[in-house]
């Protein structure tokens, strides 16, 4: 078939012009998605394939090839984005400078379906039909030198005012560190938040996604948890340099925080600026040497830009299949997530990325004090969910928001992927989660129940070391691993109210009490190990079971004080070494039993 042969030939030609075809392998052995610049070959119809062939022939006839400087012309303005249609197969790399015919300067943020999406940096506003060409090199900003004081606030808008005009400085969109220069992650970054360090530890050089619905109270949200993690890093790992990408409002909060002093803040005022700021922060951290932590406090701007690019592509006839869309979205996000790494010399860049997640609660007109079964049927809920709801309705139990949250069933009208939002509503979260080395999810029901922080143990984990048999990369210390081997199992056993035995519920409550941390003061590794050891060994079962939350909190404080008084060097030594020997574990259990025996005698 002539059309089929033509399409095969076009596929080979397009592959020849694709960028970055070599897979990047993460340090713990997981193959990262390959970022491929998709050409209009994603269009399915023969007519559109023929049109694509005609465009390529026209480009060749004009003498343009992959080294050509032409970027075509401006075909659309979409908010901050200036959309260019470069010659086929000649899509520019991210960060490429753009010279507009009327004297303006821009920079390419990303490419999609043969279109380049740029932001304008200076000069007259680009207009439709205006010609564009490649500028001199890639985007550079006057970033601080590695030996300069590691602190202060920087406006991305002010930095961009000098971009592309001899401002000097460092490249923003750096190439990702090749696999040959990477080593397995093997050193933890202690955050001082017990639930994080125990359930989803962060290794130096890994990427961690922090997911939270925007409906959470501010004290329970992702920004509050990230601030606590930064405070812990500042206290327990002051050698780790901190770079935070945030908004003007976030910068004000940072200046009031415990970790603000000694951190660099990159302040973005628009979606496009945040894309530049996130890449600039990673480049700054990579150039600094040693270990660095980069926090991007909101990835929502990236999704808004991507959705704008999808709209433009569809309006211009660049239609793609859903599976191709997912692949391109992963490529878009991987430009950031793959900046996390640990290098041969021991230096590392750790990423903490904050991403809004779908809420399980209905909002606006869809909100209700109680729902009818028909609401769920009309919204297209799964038969499994409907079966559980019918059973409740048959027992006369009202389908109220609190009941639904206990069951883990989103409310109709919430737009949640497991409700009426459909899978597309959470596709970007799925793609991001598949790229990062771990994720932490904050839960609305747990926040409503008073958990602090409201980390969902069933949805939070780190993948560092999973499936490894030789290199044994790890994100946590040996001491932490020694006391958390059974933790996740204990919590999971109690999650099923039907099959859970009373003893399992009591043990899980003891573990939860140790993970509960309403006081935002970071907790040392030694103190975490002491409490987790007592909980997972079953020593706290009876004590926690007979006390309310306030009394339990005081009990745990008194326990730490008693252990420190009995053995002043025990917990600090565990914190310094990251190890817990058998002798130390036995000593710790002995002091814990003695304290609890005294407590029981006093209360009895």
C-alpha angles and dihedrals in degrees: 000000000000095000092050093051090048092052092049090051091049091050091055091049093049093049089053089059098043117116129229099008095162112101117240114223118209116231094254094056102265115132111232120222113270115244109226126180100230117214124205087279084100085079108101109203124091090230092056091044089054089050090051090051090052091052092051092049090050091051092050091047089053091055094246119144137160091288094053118120096218118108093183115234142303108281100172144007113214112176107290092352124098107199118212130187106211122191112286113280092010101096110154124239120257110276095027112149117240125211113202119208094242093054103270123136126215142164130227113242098183144328131236133179093347095312125112117218112205138172122223116241104182145341132050114343110267114247133206112283094018112142120241134193138182114281126219105293129312134317114290128178131197092255119176117269117252092250095053121103108287100229143073142079123279126193111222089205091058091047092050091053088074098038117122093009103090096282091140121202130113134329113263102202098048121184112260115259108266120242092247089066096046129092131193118278110254111153125074127227104222111217100180090232104117097205090053097044092046103039106025109015119189120228122205105263099025132113119237126190118209111203123192137153113246089230092074117108110264092248090056099040133103095264091056092049092046089052090052091049091050090050090052092049091049092051102039101028107030090158090069109093114226127215119179125192109204148137128266089266091050091049091056091052090047092054089056094047130095091243098046093089107080095018128110115228123202108196118205123193099187141029094258091048090054091055089053092043094052092052092043091052091053091048090048091050092047093051093047096073123219120050122330136181120211118195121191105191098201131021093181091100090061091054092048091053092047092051090049089053090050091053092050092048092051092047089052092049097256097138120173135187119256093249090052090049090056092051092050092047090053089050090051094052095039090067085073105029093051091059087081111094148132115232133213093259091057096257116135144187114209120194128208109185122188115211128177112236130202118278122234090215128089116238137201117358091353093063115107141169089230135008132214123229088246090063090062094044092051091049092055100245118178120270090243092058092044090052092055091046093050090053091053093046090050089056091051095250112150115234096235125161093255091052092048092049092052089053093045092239117139118230121252109263094030093108089224116158090241090050131039095321094078125211092296089067091066100029094108091051090050092051093048092047090052090056104047128077094237144348139214119205124199116211130218094207092050091049089050089051091056100256113155114224094017095218114163106224092200093057101037126081147127121237096203108125096006109144094003117138105168114025094038097202112189139186097201137059124260089245092055093047090051093060100037102052092106098028100095091044092052092051093045093050091057093047091079106070092191100053097030115112118219091247090054091051091051092049092048091050089054091051092047091051089057092049090049107100114168090158106082093210109119116249121224122240092247092054092047091051092050093053096041091048091053092048100045092043089057095242093125098046099100096032094055094039092060097045136070123235096271094047091047091052091052091046092056092048090051091048092056091047091051094050091048091050093049096045111014095182100042102084096036089052091053089049093051098044101034087220133113113197122201089251092052092047091052091048090049092051090048094054090045093052092048091052094047091047090054090047092050091049092051095047092042 
